[in-house]
């Protein structure tokens, strides 16, 4: 597994399958063009053009970059959900739900602390 130094909150989310407090990530308000990467290993995960405001308090995307994430079944909390994690380092990113916008109809509900953002170069 490739990894970077993590804050305690990033470690709790990425490595221990935690969830950050809703509304706590400054990335909720990020609207610039660019790319979102895994905070654990730097792998590119999402293009900013796939981000939308889901009103949930977590950064949400309707699609990932090809091959960027893998999914598994999460039965914690007494419900069945689809967890998604970084395909490169296995870091927990969040859960995917079938209530997103077109064209995919998916909502990748993502812990903002599990992400880094690189804005597109101006130019």
DRENDO-747156 format. One record per residue: residue number from 1; residue in one letter; x, y negated, z negated of N, C-alpha, C in turn. Coordinates in nm, 3 decimals. Example, Ala and Ser with C-alpha at 12.3 -4.5 7.8 and 13.67 -1.06 7.14 Angstrom:
<pts>
1, a, 1.319, 0.569, -0.780, 1.230, 0.450, -0.780, 1.320, 0.330, -0.780
2, s, 1.285, 0.225, -0.708, 1.367, 0.106, -0.714, 1.290, -0.003, -0.787
</pts>
This chain:
<pts>
1, x, 0.083, 0.117, 0.000, 0.000, 0.000, 0.000, 0.088, -0.124, 0.000
2, x, 0.060, -0.217, 0.089, 0.129, -0.345, 0.095, 0.059, -0.438, -0.003
3, x, 0.134, -0.516, -0.079, 0.069, -0.607, -0.171, 0.150, -0.734, -0.189
4, x, 0.084, -0.834, -0.241, 0.142, -0.963, -0.274, 0.119, -0.986, -0.423
5, x, 0.190, -1.080, -0.483, 0.159, -1.113, -0.622, 0.015, -1.167, -0.631
6, x, -0.060, -1.118, -0.729, -0.200, -1.157, -0.744, -0.222, -1.228, -0.876
7, x, -0.319, -1.320, -0.876, -0.364, -1.379, -1.002, -0.440, -1.270, -1.078
8, x, -0.461, -1.288, -1.208, -0.540, -1.189, -1.282, -0.679, -1.167, -1.221
9, x, -0.746, -1.274, -1.177, -0.879, -1.261, -1.115, -0.870, -1.184, -0.983
10, x, -0.772, -1.214, -0.900, -0.755, -1.141, -0.775, -0.728, -0.993, -0.802
11, x, -0.646, -0.963, -0.901, -0.618, -0.824, -0.935, -0.745, -0.753, -0.979
12, x, -0.824, -0.818, -1.063, -0.949, -0.759, -1.111, -1.043, -0.727, -0.996
13, x, -1.053, -0.816, -0.898, -1.143, -0.796, -0.785, -1.084, -0.698, -0.684
14, x, -0.964, -0.726, -0.636, -0.905, -0.645, -0.529, -0.867, -0.503, -0.572
15, x, -0.812, -0.489, -0.691, -0.758, -0.360, -0.733, -0.848, -0.283, -0.830
16, x, -0.940, -0.355, -0.899, -1.028, -0.289, -0.996, -1.175, -0.296, -0.956
17, x, -1.203, -0.339, -0.834, -1.339, -0.344, -0.778, -1.431, -0.437, -0.856
18, x, -1.376, -0.548, -0.904, -1.456, -0.646, -0.977, -1.532, -0.737, -0.882
19, x, -1.607, -0.829, -0.941, -1.683, -0.929, -0.865, -1.660, -1.064, -0.931
20, x, -1.630, -1.164, -0.848, -1.613, -1.298, -0.903, -1.750, -1.360, -0.931
21, x, -1.751, -1.459, -1.016, -1.873, -1.531, -1.049, -1.928, -1.601, -0.923
22, x, -2.058, -1.590, -0.894, -2.112, -1.657, -0.776, -2.091, -1.808, -0.784
23, x, -2.061, -1.868, -0.671, -2.041, -2.012, -0.662, -1.906, -2.060, -0.710
24, x, -1.818, -1.967, -0.747, -1.689, -2.008, -0.804, -1.579, -2.029, -0.701
25, x, -1.599, -1.985, -0.579, -1.492, -1.995, -0.479, -1.503, -2.122, -0.396
26, x, -1.392, -2.197, -0.384, -1.394, -2.313, -0.295, -1.413, -2.273, -0.148
27, x, -1.389, -2.147, -0.116, -1.408, -2.101, 0.023, -1.555, -2.096, 0.063
28, x, -1.646, -2.105, -0.034, -1.789, -2.114, 0.000, -1.815, -2.233, 0.090
29, x, -1.739, -2.340, 0.071, -1.761, -2.466, 0.143, -1.666, -2.486, 0.260
30, x, -1.582, -2.388, 0.289, -1.485, -2.399, 0.399, -1.557, -2.390, 0.532
31, x, -1.543, -2.493, 0.615, -1.613, -2.496, 0.744, -1.519, -2.519, 0.863
32, x, -1.388, -2.532, 0.836, -1.294, -2.556, 0.946, -1.273, -2.430, 1.028
33, x, -1.235, -2.445, 1.156, -1.195, -2.328, 1.234, -1.068, -2.268, 1.175
34, x, -1.053, -2.138, 1.184, -0.935, -2.073, 1.133, -0.961, -1.926, 1.108
35, x, -0.876, -1.866, 1.024, -0.890, -1.724, 0.994, -0.878, -1.701, 0.844
36, x, -0.953, -1.602, 0.800, -0.950, -1.558, 0.661, -0.870, -1.429, 0.654
37, x, -0.778, -1.424, 0.557, -0.692, -1.307, 0.539, -0.715, -1.245, 0.402
38, x, -0.673, -1.119, 0.388, -0.675, -1.050, 0.260, -0.572, -1.115, 0.168
39, x, -0.615, -1.155, 0.048, -0.523, -1.215, -0.048, -0.425, -1.113, -0.103
40, x, -0.454, -0.985, -0.086, -0.366, -0.881, -0.136, -0.251, -0.846, -0.046
41, x, -0.272, -0.860, 0.087, -0.166, -0.817, 0.179, -0.146, -0.908, 0.300
42, x, -0.234, -1.004, 0.320, -0.220, -1.096, 0.433, -0.284, -1.050, 0.562
43, x, -0.348, -0.933, 0.564, -0.412, -0.884, 0.687, -0.524, -0.979, 0.728
44, x, -0.535, -1.006, 0.857, -0.642, -1.091, 0.908, -0.773, -1.013, 0.904
45, x, -0.877, -1.074, 0.846, -1.005, -1.007, 0.825, -1.120, -1.067, 0.903
46, x, -1.132, -1.200, 0.898, -1.247, -1.268, 0.958, -1.203, -1.391, 1.034
47, x, -1.269, -1.419, 1.145, -1.256, -1.547, 1.212, -1.359, -1.640, 1.150
48, x, -1.324, -1.765, 1.129, -1.414, -1.860, 1.065, -1.545, -1.877, 1.143
49, x, -1.545, -1.848, 1.272, -1.668, -1.862, 1.350, -1.774, -1.760, 1.309
50, x, -1.737, -1.657, 1.234, -1.833, -1.556, 1.188, -1.885, -1.588, 1.047
51, x, -1.844, -1.700, 0.989, -1.887, -1.737, 0.853, -2.022, -1.808, 0.862
52, x, -2.108, -1.781, 0.763, -2.236, -1.852, 0.755, -2.273, -1.872, 0.609
53, x, -2.364, -1.964, 0.583, -2.408, -1.991, 0.447, -2.526, -1.900, 0.416
54, x, -2.502, -1.799, 0.335, -2.606, -1.702, 0.300, -2.688, -1.747, 0.181
55, x, -2.643, -1.851, 0.110, -2.713, -1.897, -0.009, -2.695, -1.807, -0.130
56, x, -2.600, -1.711, -0.122, -2.580, -1.615, -0.230, -2.477, -1.658, -0.332
57, x, -2.391, -1.755, -0.296, -2.285, -1.797, -0.387, -2.151, -1.734, -0.355
58, x, -2.145, -1.649, -0.251, -2.020, -1.587, -0.208, -1.999, -1.617, -0.060
59, x, -1.875, -1.633, -0.015, -1.851, -1.649, 0.128, -1.909, -1.528, 0.204
60, x, -1.983, -1.557, 0.310, -2.048, -1.451, 0.387, -2.012, -1.463, 0.534
61, x, -1.999, -1.347, 0.597, -1.961, -1.337, 0.738, -2.052, -1.236, 0.806
62, x, -2.082, -1.258, 0.936, -2.166, -1.161, 1.006, -2.085, -1.058, 1.083
63, x, -1.952, -1.074, 1.088, -1.868, -0.976, 1.157, -1.725, -0.989, 1.106
64, x, -1.649, -0.882, 1.126, -1.507, -0.879, 1.089, -1.424, -0.877, 1.215
65, x, -1.295, -0.897, 1.201, -1.205, -0.875, 1.313, -1.196, -0.723, 1.337
66, x, -1.175, -0.680, 1.461, -1.172, -0.535, 1.490, -1.071, -0.459, 1.403
67, x, -1.117, -0.353, 1.340, -1.031, -0.266, 1.260, -0.984, -0.325, 1.128
68, x, -1.036, -0.442, 1.089, -0.987, -0.511, 0.970, -1.036, -0.451, 0.839
69, x, -1.155, -0.393, 0.839, -1.210, -0.340, 0.714, -1.256, -0.196, 0.733
70, x, -1.267, -0.128, 0.620, -1.325, 0.005, 0.615, -1.433, 0.002, 0.509
71, x, -1.527, 0.096, 0.516, -1.638, 0.097, 0.420, -1.643, 0.228, 0.344
72, x, -1.709, 0.223, 0.229, -1.735, 0.342, 0.149, -1.865, 0.320, 0.074
73, x, -1.922, 0.428, 0.023, -2.045, 0.419, -0.054, -2.013, 0.387, -0.199
74, x, -2.082, 0.289, -0.253, -2.064, 0.246, -0.392, -2.194, 0.277, -0.466
75, x, -2.186, 0.364, -0.566, -2.305, 0.401, -0.644, -2.301, 0.342, -0.784
76, x, -2.211, 0.249, -0.810, -2.207, 0.184, -0.941, -2.333, 0.098, -0.959
77, x, -2.362, 0.063, -1.079, -2.476, -0.023, -1.113, -2.611, 0.040, -1.078
78, x, -2.616, 0.173, -1.059, -2.742, 0.243, -1.038, -2.808, 0.222, -0.903
79, x, -2.736, 0.166, -0.808, -2.789, 0.147, -0.672, -2.685, 0.194, -0.571
80, x, -2.732, 0.224, -0.451, -2.641, 0.264, -0.344, -2.614, 0.141, -0.258
81, x, -2.486, 0.105, -0.249, -2.445, -0.009, -0.166, -2.327, 0.034, -0.080
82, x, -2.301, -0.044, 0.024, -2.185, -0.020, 0.109, -2.076, -0.119, 0.072
83, x, -1.969, -0.066, 0.015, -1.853, -0.148, -0.019, -1.766, -0.163, 0.105
84, x, -1.702, -0.277, 0.121, -1.600, -0.287, 0.226, -1.470, -0.332, 0.164
85, x, -1.364, -0.280, 0.221, -1.231, -0.308, 0.170, -1.134, -0.327, 0.285
86, x, -1.020, -0.388, 0.255, -0.917, -0.415, 0.355, -0.863, -0.283, 0.410
87, x, -0.863, -0.271, 0.541, -0.813, -0.149, 0.604, -0.663, -0.132, 0.584
88, x, -0.591, -0.239, 0.558, -0.445, -0.231, 0.544, -0.404, -0.192, 0.402
89, x, -0.457, -0.260, 0.300, -0.412, -0.233, 0.162, -0.517, -0.167, 0.074
90, x, -0.639, -0.155, 0.124, -0.745, -0.092, 0.046, -0.809, -0.182, -0.057
91, x, -0.772, -0.309, -0.061, -0.828, -0.402, -0.160, -0.978, -0.418, -0.144
92, x, -1.050, -0.416, -0.256, -1.195, -0.438, -0.258, -1.224, -0.582, -0.219
93, x, -1.312, -0.598, -0.120, -1.347, -0.732, -0.073, -1.488, -0.771, -0.112
94, x, -1.580, -0.676, -0.110, -1.720, -0.707, -0.141, -1.810, -0.596, -0.093
95, x, -1.933, -0.634, -0.056, -2.032, -0.538, -0.007, -2.095, -0.592, 0.120
96, x, -2.138, -0.500, 0.206, -2.202, -0.539, 0.331, -2.349, -0.499, 0.324
97, x, -2.435, -0.591, 0.368, -2.580, -0.572, 0.362, -2.640, -0.593, 0.501
98, x, -2.754, -0.529, 0.529, -2.817, -0.538, 0.662, -2.914, -0.655, 0.674
99, x, -2.882, -0.770, 0.612, -2.974, -0.884, 0.616, -2.907, -1.011, 0.668
100, x, -2.808, -0.995, 0.753, -2.736, -1.109, 0.808, -2.796, -1.158, 0.938
101, x, -2.738, -1.261, 0.994, -2.789, -1.319, 1.119, -2.743, -1.241, 1.243
102, x, -2.803, -1.275, 1.357, -2.759, -1.221, 1.485, -2.616, -1.269, 1.508
103, x, -2.536, -1.202, 1.581, -2.573, -1.087, 1.664, -2.562, -0.952, 1.594
104, x, -2.503, -0.943, 1.475, -2.482, -0.812, 1.413, -2.592, -0.773, 1.315
105, x, -2.658, -0.873, 1.255, -2.757, -0.845, 1.151, -2.694, -0.806, 1.019
106, x, -2.561, -0.822, 1.007, -2.490, -0.783, 0.886, -2.448, -0.906, 0.806
107, x, -2.434, -0.885, 0.674, -2.382, -0.988, 0.584, -2.270, -0.926, 0.501
108, x, -2.147, -0.963, 0.534, -2.031, -0.921, 0.457, -2.018, -1.021, 0.343
109, x, -2.073, -0.984, 0.227, -2.073, -1.069, 0.109, -1.939, -1.050, 0.040
110, x, -1.855, -1.152, 0.044, -1.713, -1.139, 0.014, -1.671, -1.220, -0.108
111, x, -1.591, -1.158, -0.194, -1.533, -1.231, -0.306, -1.431, -1.330, -0.251
112, x, -1.453, -1.458, -0.273, -1.363, -1.559, -0.221, -1.221, -1.546, -0.274
113, x, -1.206, -1.500, -0.398, -1.070, -1.487, -0.453, -0.992, -1.375, -0.386
114, x, -1.060, -1.290, -0.312, -0.994, -1.182, -0.238, -0.945, -1.229, -0.102
115, x, -0.969, -1.357, -0.071, -0.935, -1.412, 0.060, -0.834, -1.526, 0.050
116, x, -0.758, -1.542, 0.155, -0.680, -1.663, 0.183, -0.735, -1.719, 0.312
117, x, -0.720, -1.849, 0.333, -0.768, -1.911, 0.455, -0.657, -1.990, 0.520
118, x, -0.642, -1.972, 0.650, -0.546, -2.050, 0.729, -0.624, -2.128, 0.833
119, x, -0.628, -2.261, 0.823, -0.700, -2.339, 0.924, -0.629, -2.333, 1.058
120, x, -0.707, -2.346, 1.163, -0.653, -2.351, 1.298, -0.567, -2.476, 1.311
121, x, -0.455, -2.462, 1.380, -0.365, -2.576, 1.400, -0.435, -2.684, 1.483
122, x, -0.424, -2.807, 1.438, -0.482, -2.918, 1.514, -0.391, -2.953, 1.630
123, x, -0.458, -2.987, 1.738, -0.369, -3.016, 1.835, -0.373, -3.062, 1.964
</pts>
